Amino acid sequence: MLALVCTPLLARTGMAIYFNSMPYAKQGITTSLAEQREFKHTVYLIILACVIAALNIYFKNYALPLAWLIIFLLWRYSCFKIFGGIAGDLLGAFAEMSETVLIGVTASCI
C-alpha cells in the first residue's frame, strides 16, 4: 500500500526537481518562471525524495526507490542530450513514464 501512495509522490517530486534544476529547452511559460527558482527549493525537494525513499527502504521495499532513481537519471540524461534542457511536455512525459514503471515494479514485487 505504501508503494502505491509513494508512486505519484515520487513522480511529482521528480518533476519539481527537474523544473528547479535544469535549463529550459524552449521559450514558453516555464522561462517566465525562471526568476522565481531558488537553489534551496531544489535542496528541499531532494530531501523530500530521500525521505520517501528511506520510508520505502525501512519497510523493505528496495525496488521502488531504485527504479525511480534509474528512471530519473536516464530521463535527465536524455533531456540534456536530445533537447538541451527541460520543457513542460518533457515534465509530463516523465510523470507518466515514472508512474507506469513504478506501478509495474510494485505489481511485480507483490
N, CA, C and O atoms as CSV, one atom per row, in Angstrom:
chain,resi,resn,atom,element,x,y,z
A,1,MET,N,N,0.821,-1.196,0.000
A,1,MET,CA,C,0.000,0.000,0.000
A,1,MET,C,C,0.870,1.267,0.000
A,1,MET,O,O,0.547,2.255,-0.659
A,2,LEU,N,N,1.973,1.217,0.748
A,2,LEU,CA,C,2.865,2.369,0.812
A,2,LEU,C,C,3.432,2.704,-0.572
A,2,LEU,O,O,3.554,3.877,-0.926
A,3,ALA,N,N,3.774,1.686,-1.346
A,3,ALA,CA,C,4.340,1.903,-2.681
A,3,ALA,C,C,3.339,2.606,-3.590
A,3,ALA,O,O,3.727,3.447,-4.401
A,4,LEU,N,N,2.069,2.275,-3.467
A,4,LEU,CA,C,1.055,2.924,-4.304
A,4,LEU,C,C,0.866,4.387,-3.926
A,4,LEU,O,O,0.551,5.215,-4.780
A,5,VAL,N,N,1.055,4.702,-2.665
A,5,VAL,CA,C,0.959,6.095,-2.226
A,5,VAL,C,C,2.211,6.868,-2.650
A,5,VAL,O,O,2.122,8.033,-3.037
A,6,CYS,N,N,3.367,6.222,-2.577
A,6,CYS,CA,C,4.627,6.895,-2.890
A,6,CYS,C,C,4.866,7.066,-4.384
A,6,CYS,O,O,5.650,7.929,-4.778
A,7,THR,N,N,4.224,6.282,-5.211
A,7,THR,CA,C,4.443,6.375,-6.657
A,7,THR,C,C,4.129,7.761,-7.207
A,7,THR,O,O,5.001,8.350,-7.846
A,8,PRO,N,N,2.940,8.317,-7.000
A,8,PRO,CA,C,2.706,9.666,-7.523
A,8,PRO,C,C,3.539,10.733,-6.811
A,8,PRO,O,O,3.889,11.751,-7.408
A,9,LEU,N,N,3.854,10.498,-5.535
A,9,LEU,CA,C,4.699,11.455,-4.823
A,9,LEU,C,C,6.088,11.525,-5.444
A,9,LEU,O,O,6.630,12.614,-5.635
A,10,LEU,N,N,6.656,10.389,-5.754
A,10,LEU,CA,C,7.975,10.374,-6.378
A,10,LEU,C,C,7.936,10.980,-7.778
A,10,LEU,O,O,8.854,11.700,-8.169
A,11,ALA,N,N,6.891,10.695,-8.524
A,11,ALA,CA,C,6.776,11.257,-9.879
A,11,ALA,C,C,6.701,12.779,-9.830
A,11,ALA,O,O,7.392,13.455,-10.592
A,12,ARG,N,N,5.880,13.319,-8.953
A,12,ARG,CA,C,5.733,14.777,-8.866
A,12,ARG,C,C,6.978,15.424,-8.268
A,12,ARG,O,O,7.345,16.532,-8.659
A,13,THR,N,N,7.623,14.754,-7.338
A,13,THR,CA,C,8.862,15.286,-6.777
A,13,THR,C,C,9.941,15.343,-7.851
A,13,THR,O,O,10.695,16.313,-7.929
A,14,GLY,N,N,10.014,14.303,-8.676
A,14,GLY,CA,C,10.979,14.310,-9.776
A,14,GLY,C,C,10.715,15.441,-10.756
A,14,GLY,O,O,11.651,16.086,-11.229
A,15,MET,N,N,9.445,15.685,-11.063
A,15,MET,CA,C,9.092,16.789,-11.948
A,15,MET,C,C,9.560,18.123,-11.369
A,15,MET,O,O,10.105,18.962,-12.085
A,16,ALA,N,N,9.345,18.306,-10.084
A,16,ALA,CA,C,9.733,19.564,-9.443
A,16,ALA,C,C,11.255,19.717,-9.401
A,16,ALA,O,O,11.770,20.822,-9.574
A,17,ILE,N,N,11.968,18.629,-9.174
A,17,ILE,CA,C,13.430,18.695,-9.180
A,17,ILE,C,C,13.923,19.077,-10.577
A,17,ILE,O,O,14.798,19.932,-10.715
A,18,TYR,N,N,13.369,18.450,-11.604
A,18,TYR,CA,C,13.734,18.819,-12.971
A,18,TYR,C,C,13.454,20.291,-13.235
A,18,TYR,O,O,14.305,21.009,-13.758
A,19,PHE,N,N,12.271,20.729,-12.875
A,19,PHE,CA,C,11.861,22.107,-13.133
A,19,PHE,C,C,12.797,23.102,-12.462
A,19,PHE,O,O,13.118,24.142,-13.037
A,20,ASN,N,N,13.238,22.785,-11.244
A,20,ASN,CA,C,14.080,23.712,-10.497
A,20,ASN,C,C,15.560,23.624,-10.842
A,20,ASN,O,O,16.298,24.578,-10.600
A,21,SER,N,N,16.009,22.516,-11.394
A,21,SER,CA,C,17.449,22.344,-11.539
A,21,SER,C,C,17.958,22.296,-12.975
A,21,SER,O,O,19.167,22.384,-13.189
A,22,MET,N,N,17.086,22.159,-13.960
A,22,MET,CA,C,17.538,22.023,-15.339
A,22,MET,C,C,17.257,23.292,-16.141
A,22,MET,O,O,16.312,24.022,-15.846
A,23,PRO,N,N,18.082,23.548,-17.154
A,23,PRO,CA,C,17.782,24.686,-18.037
A,23,PRO,C,C,16.562,24.369,-18.902
A,23,PRO,O,O,16.186,23.208,-19.062
A,24,TYR,N,N,15.963,25.398,-19.447
A,24,TYR,CA,C,14.764,25.221,-20.250
A,24,TYR,C,C,15.138,25.010,-21.715
A,24,TYR,O,O,16.021,25.688,-22.240
A,25,ALA,N,N,14.469,24.075,-22.363
A,25,ALA,CA,C,14.789,23.705,-23.737
A,25,ALA,C,C,14.195,24.681,-24.752
A,25,ALA,O,O,14.735,24.839,-25.847
A,26,LYS,N,N,13.098,25.330,-24.400
A,26,LYS,CA,C,12.465,26.238,-25.358
A,26,LYS,C,C,11.804,27.384,-24.606
A,26,LYS,O,O,11.590,27.305,-23.397
A,27,GLN,N,N,11.488,28.432,-25.323
A,27,GLN,CA,C,10.811,29.571,-24.732
A,27,GLN,C,C,9.350,29.211,-24.476
A,27,GLN,O,O,8.718,28.533,-25.286
A,28,GLY,N,N,8.838,29.655,-23.380
A,28,GLY,CA,C,7.448,29.404,-23.043
A,28,GLY,C,C,7.160,29.917,-21.657
A,28,GLY,O,O,7.888,30.758,-21.130
A,29,ILE,N,N,6.098,29.413,-21.066
A,29,ILE,CA,C,5.718,29.887,-19.738
A,29,ILE,C,C,6.740,29.506,-18.677
A,29,ILE,O,O,6.901,30.219,-17.687
A,30,THR,N,N,7.426,28.395,-18.874
A,30,THR,CA,C,8.415,27.978,-17.876
A,30,THR,C,C,9.575,28.951,-17.797
A,30,THR,O,O,10.146,29.138,-16.722
A,31,THR,N,N,9.939,29.579,-18.914
A,31,THR,CA,C,11.047,30.534,-18.865
A,31,THR,C,C,10.662,31.786,-18.094
A,31,THR,O,O,11.531,32.434,-17.510
A,32,SER,N,N,9.380,32.144,-18.076
A,32,SER,CA,C,8.963,33.306,-17.298
A,32,SER,C,C,8.973,33.020,-15.803
A,32,SER,O,O,9.002,33.947,-14.994
A,33,LEU,N,N,8.949,31.758,-15.434
A,33,LEU,CA,C,9.010,31.386,-14.019
A,33,LEU,C,C,10.442,31.191,-13.523
A,33,LEU,O,O,10.655,30.932,-12.339
A,34,ALA,N,N,11.414,31.312,-14.408
A,34,ALA,CA,C,12.813,31.029,-14.068
A,34,ALA,C,C,13.345,31.957,-12.987
A,34,ALA,O,O,14.205,31.559,-12.201
A,35,GLU,N,N,12.851,33.180,-12.936
A,35,GLU,CA,C,13.349,34.115,-11.932
A,35,GLU,C,C,12.980,33.712,-10.512
A,35,GLU,O,O,13.626,34.148,-9.559
A,36,GLN,N,N,11.965,32.898,-10.359
A,36,GLN,CA,C,11.496,32.514,-9.032
A,36,GLN,C,C,12.132,31.239,-8.514
A,36,GLN,O,O,11.859,30.825,-7.388
A,37,ARG,N,N,12.982,30.608,-9.324
A,37,ARG,CA,C,13.658,29.389,-8.878
A,37,ARG,C,C,14.760,29.758,-7.894
A,37,ARG,O,O,15.475,30.742,-8.084
A,38,GLU,N,N,14.887,28.972,-6.861
A,38,GLU,CA,C,15.970,29.159,-5.904
A,38,GLU,C,C,16.589,27.803,-5.617
A,38,GLU,O,O,15.911,26.776,-5.641
A,39,PHE,N,N,17.890,27.814,-5.345
A,39,PHE,CA,C,18.603,26.572,-5.087
A,39,PHE,C,C,18.056,25.857,-3.855
A,39,PHE,O,O,18.027,24.627,-3.813
A,40,LYS,N,N,17.621,26.620,-2.852
A,40,LYS,CA,C,17.108,25.987,-1.626
A,40,LYS,C,C,15.865,25.147,-1.900
A,40,LYS,O,O,15.636,24.147,-1.220
A,41,HIS,N,N,15.053,25.542,-2.896
A,41,HIS,CA,C,13.872,24.740,-3.233
A,41,HIS,C,C,14.280,23.382,-3.787
A,41,HIS,O,O,13.653,22.368,-3.482
A,42,THR,N,N,15.322,23.363,-4.594
A,42,THR,CA,C,15.822,22.100,-5.136
A,42,THR,C,C,16.325,21.211,-4.016
A,42,THR,O,O,16.083,20.004,-4.025
A,43,VAL,N,N,17.021,21.791,-3.057
A,43,VAL,CA,C,17.526,21.018,-1.914
A,43,VAL,C,C,16.367,20.431,-1.118
A,43,VAL,O,O,16.417,19.266,-0.723
A,44,TYR,N,N,15.329,21.219,-0.878
A,44,TYR,CA,C,14.156,20.722,-0.149
A,44,TYR,C,C,13.500,19.552,-0.882
A,44,TYR,O,O,13.082,18.575,-0.261
A,45,LEU,N,N,13.414,19.661,-2.195
A,45,LEU,CA,C,12.804,18.587,-2.985
A,45,LEU,C,C,13.645,17.319,-2.964
A,45,LEU,O,O,13.105,16.214,-2.898
A,46,ILE,N,N,14.949,17.471,-3.018
A,46,ILE,CA,C,15.830,16.306,-2.937
A,46,ILE,C,C,15.711,15.649,-1.570
A,46,ILE,O,O,15.710,14.422,-1.470
A,47,ILE,N,N,15.612,16.442,-0.534
A,47,ILE,CA,C,15.416,15.891,0.820
A,47,ILE,C,C,14.085,15.143,0.884
A,47,ILE,O,O,14.020,14.060,1.466
A,48,LEU,N,N,13.031,15.698,0.301
A,48,LEU,CA,C,11.728,15.021,0.271
A,48,LEU,C,C,11.825,13.681,-0.445
A,48,LEU,O,O,11.284,12.684,0.032
A,49,ALA,N,N,12.512,13.648,-1.589
A,49,ALA,CA,C,12.682,12.387,-2.323
A,49,ALA,C,C,13.459,11.374,-1.483
A,49,ALA,O,O,13.141,10.185,-1.501
A,50,CYS,N,N,14.461,11.826,-0.757
A,50,CYS,CA,C,15.237,10.922,0.103
A,50,CYS,C,C,14.397,10.384,1.258
A,50,CYS,O,O,14.535,9.221,1.637
A,51,VAL,N,N,13.533,11.219,1.815
A,51,VAL,CA,C,12.650,10.766,2.895
A,51,VAL,C,C,11.676,9.710,2.383
A,51,VAL,O,O,11.443,8.702,3.049
A,52,ILE,N,N,11.112,9.938,1.212
A,52,ILE,CA,C,10.194,8.947,0.632
A,52,ILE,C,C,10.925,7.643,0.359
A,52,ILE,O,O,10.398,6.563,0.625
A,53,ALA,N,N,12.147,7.743,-0.175
A,53,ALA,CA,C,12.942,6.541,-0.449
A,53,ALA,C,C,13.301,5.824,0.853
A,53,ALA,O,O,13.222,4.597,0.925
A,54,ALA,N,N,13.692,6.575,1.873
A,54,ALA,CA,C,14.050,5.959,3.152
A,54,ALA,C,C,12.851,5.271,3.791
A,54,ALA,O,O,12.994,4.211,4.400
A,55,LEU,N,N,11.681,5.862,3.656
A,55,LEU,CA,C,10.468,5.247,4.183
A,55,LEU,C,C,10.199,3.908,3.498
A,55,LEU,O,O,9.828,2.932,4.150
A,56,ASN,N,N,10.386,3.871,2.188
A,56,ASN,CA,C,10.205,2.612,1.458
A,56,ASN,C,C,11.261,1.591,1.840
A,56,ASN,O,O,10.952,0.411,2.000
A,57,ILE,N,N,12.488,2.025,1.987
A,57,ILE,CA,C,13.566,1.102,2.368
A,57,ILE,C,C,13.329,0.562,3.778
A,57,ILE,O,O,13.604,-0.606,4.049
A,58,TYR,N,N,12.822,1.405,4.671
A,58,TYR,CA,C,12.521,0.962,6.034
A,58,TYR,C,C,11.516,-0.189,6.031
A,58,TYR,O,O,11.610,-1.108,6.845
A,59,PHE,N,N,10.559,-0.132,5.112
A,59,PHE,CA,C,9.553,-1.189,5.012
A,59,PHE,C,C,9.940,-2.268,4.002
A,59,PHE,O,O,9.079,-2.982,3.488
A,60,LYS,N,N,11.228,-2.381,3.725
A,60,LYS,CA,C,11.806,-3.447,2.891
A,60,LYS,C,C,11.329,-3.406,1.436
A,60,LYS,O,O,11.252,-4.442,0.776
A,61,ASN,N,N,11.014,-2.220,0.945
A,61,ASN,CA,C,10.635,-2.050,-0.453
A,61,ASN,C,C,11.793,-1.353,-1.173
A,61,ASN,O,O,11.763,-0.141,-1.387
A,62,TYR,N,N,12.804,-2.129,-1.540
A,62,TYR,CA,C,14.013,-1.578,-2.139
A,62,TYR,C,C,13.835,-1.258,-3.621
A,62,TYR,O,O,14.513,-0.375,-4.146
A,63,ALA,N,N,12.956,-1.946,-4.284
A,63,ALA,CA,C,12.823,-1.819,-5.740
A,63,ALA,C,C,12.264,-0.458,-6.159
A,63,ALA,O,O,12.689,0.086,-7.178
A,64,LEU,N,N,11.340,0.091,-5.410
A,64,LEU,CA,C,10.689,1.341,-5.807
A,64,LEU,C,C,11.669,2.520,-5.860
A,64,LEU,O,O,11.738,3.185,-6.893
A,65,PRO,N,N,12.427,2.807,-4.800
A,65,PRO,CA,C,13.362,3.936,-4.905
A,65,PRO,C,C,14.462,3.701,-5.936
A,65,PRO,O,O,14.901,4.638,-6.602
A,66,LEU,N,N,14.902,2.466,-6.068
A,66,LEU,CA,C,15.947,2.164,-7.040
A,66,LEU,C,C,15.437,2.358,-8.468
A,66,LEU,O,O,16.133,2.945,-9.297
A,67,ALA,N,N,14.245,1.879,-8.760
A,67,ALA,CA,C,13.657,2.061,-10.091
A,67,ALA,C,C,13.450,3.539,-10.391
A,67,ALA,O,O,13.719,3.991,-11.504
A,68,TRP,N,N,12.975,4.297,-9.404
A,68,TRP,CA,C,12.758,5.724,-9.606
A,68,TRP,C,C,14.067,6.448,-9.881
A,68,TRP,O,O,14.126,7.312,-10.756
A,69,LEU,N,N,15.101,6.110,-9.154
A,69,LEU,CA,C,16.394,6.758,-9.357
A,69,LEU,C,C,16.941,6.467,-10.753
A,69,LEU,O,O,17.487,7.359,-11.402
A,70,ILE,N,N,16.799,5.243,-11.210
A,70,ILE,CA,C,17.263,4.883,-12.549
A,70,ILE,C,C,16.484,5.654,-13.611
A,70,ILE,O,O,17.078,6.209,-14.536
A,71,ILE,N,N,15.158,5.692,-13.482
A,71,ILE,CA,C,14.331,6.438,-14.440
A,71,ILE,C,C,14.696,7.919,-14.415
A,71,ILE,O,O,14.828,8.553,-15.462
A,72,PHE,N,N,14.855,8.454,-13.225
A,72,PHE,CA,C,15.170,9.872,-13.059
A,72,PHE,C,C,16.477,10.231,-13.761
A,72,PHE,O,O,16.533,11.201,-14.517
A,73,LEU,N,N,17.518,9.455,-13.514
A,73,LEU,CA,C,18.827,9.756,-14.095
A,73,LEU,C,C,18.842,9.548,-15.605
A,73,LEU,O,O,19.440,10.348,-16.326
A,74,LEU,N,N,18.201,8.496,-16.099
A,74,LEU,CA,C,18.152,8.268,-17.546
A,74,LEU,C,C,17.356,9.352,-18.273
A,74,LEU,O,O,17.751,9.796,-19.351
A,75,TRP,N,N,16.241,9.776,-17.688
A,75,TRP,CA,C,15.429,10.813,-18.323
A,75,TRP,C,C,16.163,12.156,-18.306
A,75,TRP,O,O,16.088,12.922,-19.267
A,76,ARG,N,N,16.857,12.431,-17.230
A,76,ARG,CA,C,17.644,13.667,-17.139
A,76,ARG,C,C,18.719,13.682,-18.222
A,76,ARG,O,O,18.895,14.685,-18.913
A,77,TYR,N,N,19.428,12.584,-18.365
A,77,TYR,CA,C,20.456,12.481,-19.387
A,77,TYR,C,C,19.851,12.649,-20.787
A,77,TYR,O,O,20.404,13.362,-21.623
A,78,SER,N,N,18.733,11.999,-21.030
A,78,SER,CA,C,18.080,12.080,-22.342
A,78,SER,C,C,17.624,13.505,-22.654
A,78,SER,O,O,17.789,13.980,-23.777
A,79,CYS,N,N,17.060,14.175,-21.677
A,79,CYS,CA,C,16.593,15.549,-21.899
A,79,CYS,C,C,17.750,16.485,-22.229
A,79,CYS,O,O,17.624,17.343,-23.103
A,80,PHE,N,N,18.877,16.326,-21.536
A,80,PHE,CA,C,20.047,17.146,-21.847
A,80,PHE,C,C,20.601,16.820,-23.227
A,80,PHE,O,O,20.909,17.716,-24.013
A,81,LYS,N,N,20.723,15.537,-23.510
A,81,LYS,CA,C,21.359,15.090,-24.751
A,81,LYS,C,C,20.517,15.449,-25.983
A,81,LYS,O,O,21.054,15.953,-26.970
A,82,ILE,N,N,19.225,15.198,-25.935
A,82,ILE,CA,C,18.371,15.376,-27.111
A,82,ILE,C,C,17.809,16.798,-27.222
A,82,ILE,O,O,17.826,17.393,-28.300
A,83,PHE,N,N,17.311,17.341,-26.102
A,83,PHE,CA,C,16.598,18.615,-26.151
A,83,PHE,C,C,17.384,19.794,-25.597
A,83,PHE,O,O,17.022,20.944,-25.845
A,84,GLY,N,N,18.442,19.533,-24.859
A,84,GLY,CA,C,19.230,20.606,-24.277
A,84,GLY,C,C,18.649,21.178,-22.998
A,84,GLY,O,O,19.137,22.194,-22.503
A,85,GLY,N,N,17.637,20.559,-22.463
A,85,GLY,CA,C,17.017,21.037,-21.237
A,85,GLY,C,C,15.645,20.417,-21.050
A,85,GLY,O,O,15.342,19.354,-21.590
A,86,ILE,N,N,14.826,21.103,-20.275
A,86,ILE,CA,C,13.512,20.570,-19.909
A,86,ILE,C,C,12.422,21.489,-20.467
A,86,ILE,O,O,12.629,22.692,-20.621
A,87,ALA,N,N,11.283,20.916,-20.762
A,87,ALA,CA,C,10.101,21.666,-21.201
A,87,ALA,C,C,8.882,21.036,-20.525
A,87,ALA,O,O,8.978,19.954,-19.945
A,88,GLY,N,N,7.767,21.698,-20.601
A,88,GLY,CA,C,6.555,21.203,-19.950
A,88,GLY,C,C,6.135,19.828,-20.438
A,88,GLY,O,O,5.702,18.991,-19.645
A,89,ASP,N,N,6.257,19.591,-21.720
A,89,ASP,CA,C,5.892,18.285,-22.275
A,89,ASP,C,C,6.816,17.188,-21.744
A,89,ASP,O,O,6.381,16.066,-21.485
A,90,LEU,N,N,8.075,17.524,-21.589
A,90,LEU,CA,C,9.032,16.544,-21.059
A,90,LEU,C,C,8.766,16.251,-19.585
A,90,LEU,O,O,8.967,15.126,-19.127
A,91,LEU,N,N,8.319,17.255,-18.847
A,91,LEU,CA,C,7.942,17.027,-17.448
A,91,LEU,C,C,6.751,16.087,-17.358
A,91,LEU,O,O,6.742,15.161,-16.547
A,92,GLY,N,N,5.754,16.325,-18.186
A,92,GLY,CA,C,4.579,15.453,-18.202
A,92,GLY,C,C,4.918,14.038,-18.628
A,92,GLY,O,O,4.386,13.073,-18.080
A,93,ALA,N,N,5.802,13.915,-19.603
A,93,ALA,CA,C,6.221,12.590,-20.051
A,93,ALA,C,C,6.956,11.850,-18.942
A,93,ALA,O,O,6.780,10.643,-18.776
A,94,PHE,N,N,7.777,12.566,-18.185
A,94,PHE,CA,C,8.465,11.927,-17.063
A,94,PHE,C,C,7.465,11.416,-16.029
A,94,PHE,O,O,7.608,10.306,-15.516
A,95,ALA,N,N,6.456,12.228,-15.725
A,95,ALA,CA,C,5.457,11.816,-14.731
A,95,ALA,C,C,4.742,10.546,-15.169
A,95,ALA,O,O,4.604,9.604,-14.388
A,96,GLU,N,N,4.289,10.521,-16.412
A,96,GLU,CA,C,3.568,9.343,-16.912
A,96,GLU,C,C,4.470,8.111,-16.958
A,96,GLU,O,O,4.067,7.020,-16.555
A,97,MET,N,N,5.681,8.295,-17.448
A,97,MET,CA,C,6.608,7.170,-17.561
A,97,MET,C,C,6.993,6.631,-16.187
A,97,MET,O,O,6.992,5.419,-15.972
A,98,SER,N,N,7.321,7.523,-15.262
A,98,SER,CA,C,7.750,7.048,-13.949
A,98,SER,C,C,6.607,6.374,-13.190
A,98,SER,O,O,6.822,5.358,-12.528
A,99,GLU,N,N,5.399,6.925,-13.278
A,99,GLU,CA,C,4.278,6.281,-12.598
A,99,GLU,C,C,3.991,4.904,-13.187
A,99,GLU,O,O,3.724,3.957,-12.448
A,100,THR,N,N,4.044,4.788,-14.504
A,100,THR,CA,C,3.794,3.495,-15.145
A,100,THR,C,C,4.826,2.456,-14.727
A,100,THR,O,O,4.473,1.333,-14.367
A,101,VAL,N,N,6.094,2.831,-14.774
A,101,VAL,CA,C,7.156,1.896,-14.395
A,101,VAL,C,C,7.080,1.551,-12.909
A,101,VAL,O,O,7.244,0.389,-12.536
A,102,LEU,N,N,6.836,2.541,-12.063
A,102,LEU,CA,C,6.793,2.281,-10.620
A,102,LEU,C,C,5.599,1.414,-10.238
A,102,LEU,O,O,5.713,0.572,-9.346
A,103,ILE,N,N,4.468,1.600,-10.888
A,103,ILE,CA,C,3.326,0.705,-10.623
A,103,ILE,C,C,3.644,-0.704,-11.096
A,103,ILE,O,O,3.275,-1.677,-10.437
A,104,GLY,N,N,4.329,-0.827,-12.240
A,104,GLY,CA,C,4.761,-2.138,-12.707
A,104,GLY,C,C,5.729,-2.805,-11.762
A,104,GLY,O,O,5.636,-4.008,-11.520
A,105,VAL,N,N,6.659,-2.036,-11.224
A,105,VAL,CA,C,7.616,-2.574,-10.237
A,105,VAL,C,C,6.880,-3.011,-8.986
A,105,VAL,O,O,7.168,-4.072,-8.432
A,106,THR,N,N,5.937,-2.206,-8.538
A,106,THR,CA,C,5.169,-2.550,-7.346
A,106,THR,C,C,4.360,-3.828,-7.576
A,106,THR,O,O,4.303,-4.695,-6.704
A,107,ALA,N,N,3.742,-3.941,-8.737
A,107,ALA,CA,C,2.955,-5.140,-9.035
A,107,ALA,C,C,3.829,-6.377,-9.129
A,107,ALA,O,O,3.401,-7.461,-8.732
A,108,SER,N,N,5.026,-6.244,-9.637
A,108,SER,CA,C,5.905,-7.410,-9.759
A,108,SER,C,C,6.505,-7.835,-8.428
A,108,SER,O,O,6.961,-8.970,-8.290
A,109,CYS,N,N,6.511,-6.946,-7.454
A,109,CYS,CA,C,7.066,-7.275,-6.128
A,109,CYS,C,C,6.039,-7.864,-5.184
A,109,CYS,O,O,6.394,-8.336,-4.104
A,110,ILE,N,N,4.775,-7.848,-5.568
A,110,ILE,CA,C,3.721,-8.352,-4.675
A,110,ILE,C,C,3.682,-9.856,-4.711
A,110,ILE,O,O,2.863,-10.469,-4.027
